[in-house]
Amino acid sequence: MPLSDDDCLELLRHLQTRLRQADPELFDKLGMTIIGYPPYEQLQKYLHGILMATKEKSGMIYHNMVLPQLEYIKSAKGKRIESILIALSPEEQQLYQVQQIELERLPNYTDFIKDLFELERIIDEERRR
């Protein structure tokens, strides 16, 4: 049986409850983005918003692509590069409340992001039945 509007709303409410606990700021931001859409589109947009926000916060690219390459890159003095720091502009420093970001310290949400993509795929597949 295909995913009904009631099923979509139930899944959406569950995601909202969990997100409210985990990231109240993102919960507030995403809540406004789905108003006025049918239940399936609300669920789809909400899940996609969580996915995009998680990708932004994740060091996934650094951990999966950059870190393995660091052993082949040397500094101008011939030393091994241990980590990469990003210096922020004064505006960014004020926004993020830090002067720089050390990429190695960003959380790696690779598995969670893969799970979110899979959940999107399953929901879409169930809706098409």
C-alpha positions as CSV (number, residue, x, y, z in Angstrom):
1,M,0.0,0.0,0.0
2,P,1.4,3.4,-0.9
3,L,2.4,6.0,1.7
4,S,-0.7,7.9,2.6
5,D,-1.0,11.6,3.5
6,D,-1.6,10.5,7.1
7,D,1.6,8.3,7.0
8,C,3.6,11.3,5.7
9,L,2.3,13.6,8.5
10,E,3.1,11.0,11.1
11,L,6.7,10.6,9.8
12,L,7.0,14.4,9.6
13,R,5.8,14.9,13.2
14,H,8.3,12.2,14.4
15,L,11.1,14.0,12.5
16,Q,10.0,17.4,14.0
17,T,10.0,16.0,17.5
18,R,13.5,14.5,17.2
19,L,14.9,17.6,15.5
20,R,13.3,19.9,18.2
21,Q,15.3,17.9,20.8
22,A,18.6,17.7,18.8
23,D,18.7,21.1,17.1
24,P,16.1,23.6,18.2
25,E,17.5,26.3,15.9
26,L,17.2,24.2,12.8
27,F,13.8,23.0,13.9
28,D,12.6,26.7,13.9
29,K,14.2,27.4,10.6
30,L,12.8,24.3,8.8
31,G,9.3,24.7,10.2
32,M,8.6,27.8,8.2
33,T,9.8,26.2,4.9
34,I,7.0,23.6,4.6
35,I,3.9,25.7,5.3
36,G,1.3,25.4,2.6
37,Y,2.5,22.3,0.9
38,P,0.7,18.9,0.8
39,P,1.8,16.3,3.4
40,Y,4.1,14.4,1.1
41,E,5.9,17.5,-0.1
42,Q,6.2,18.8,3.5
43,L,7.9,15.5,4.5
44,Q,10.1,15.6,1.4
45,K,11.2,19.3,2.0
46,Y,11.7,18.8,5.7
47,L,13.9,15.7,5.2
48,H,15.8,17.4,2.5
49,G,16.4,20.5,4.7
50,I,17.8,18.3,7.5
51,L,20.0,16.6,5.0
52,M,21.4,19.9,3.6
53,A,21.9,21.4,7.1
54,T,23.7,18.2,8.2
55,K,26.0,18.2,5.2
56,E,26.9,21.9,5.9
57,K,27.8,21.0,9.5
58,S,29.7,17.8,8.6
59,G,33.4,17.4,8.0
60,M,32.4,14.6,5.6
61,I,34.4,15.9,2.6
62,Y,37.4,16.7,4.7
63,H,37.4,13.2,6.4
64,N,36.7,11.3,3.2
65,M,38.6,13.2,0.6
66,V,41.1,15.7,2.0
67,L,42.5,13.8,5.0
68,P,43.7,10.8,3.1
69,Q,45.5,13.1,0.7
70,L,47.4,15.0,3.4
71,E,50.1,12.4,3.6
72,Y,51.1,13.3,0.1
73,I,51.2,17.0,0.6
74,K,54.1,18.8,2.2
75,S,54.5,22.4,3.5
76,A,56.8,24.9,1.8
77,K,59.4,23.7,4.4
78,G,58.9,20.1,3.4
79,K,57.0,19.1,6.6
80,R,53.9,17.0,6.7
81,I,50.7,18.9,7.0
82,E,48.8,17.9,10.1
83,S,45.6,19.8,9.7
84,I,43.9,22.6,7.8
85,L,42.7,25.8,9.5
86,I,40.2,28.2,7.9
87,A,40.6,31.8,9.0
88,L,37.2,33.5,9.2
89,S,36.4,37.1,8.3
90,P,35.4,39.4,11.1
91,E,31.7,39.0,10.1
92,E,32.0,35.2,10.2
93,Q,33.8,35.3,13.5
94,Q,31.0,37.2,15.0
95,L,28.4,34.9,13.5
96,Y,30.1,31.6,14.5
97,Q,31.8,32.9,17.7
98,V,35.2,31.5,16.7
99,Q,38.2,33.0,14.9
100,Q,39.0,29.9,12.9
101,I,37.7,26.5,12.0
102,E,40.0,23.4,12.2
103,L,38.5,21.1,9.6
104,E,39.8,18.0,11.4
105,R,37.5,18.8,14.4
106,L,34.3,19.0,12.4
107,P,32.0,16.1,13.1
108,N,31.9,13.4,10.4
109,Y,28.2,12.7,9.7
110,T,28.9,10.6,6.6
111,D,26.9,7.5,7.8
112,F,24.0,9.7,9.0
113,I,23.9,11.5,5.7
114,K,23.9,8.2,3.8
115,D,21.0,7.1,6.0
116,L,19.1,10.3,5.2
117,F,19.6,9.8,1.5
118,E,18.3,6.2,1.8
119,L,15.3,7.4,3.8
120,E,14.5,9.9,1.1
121,R,14.7,7.1,-1.5
122,I,12.5,4.7,0.5
123,I,9.8,7.4,1.2
124,D,9.8,8.3,-2.5
125,E,9.6,4.7,-3.5
126,E,6.7,4.0,-1.0
127,R,4.8,7.0,-2.2
128,R,5.0,5.8,-5.9
129,R,3.5,2.4,-5.1
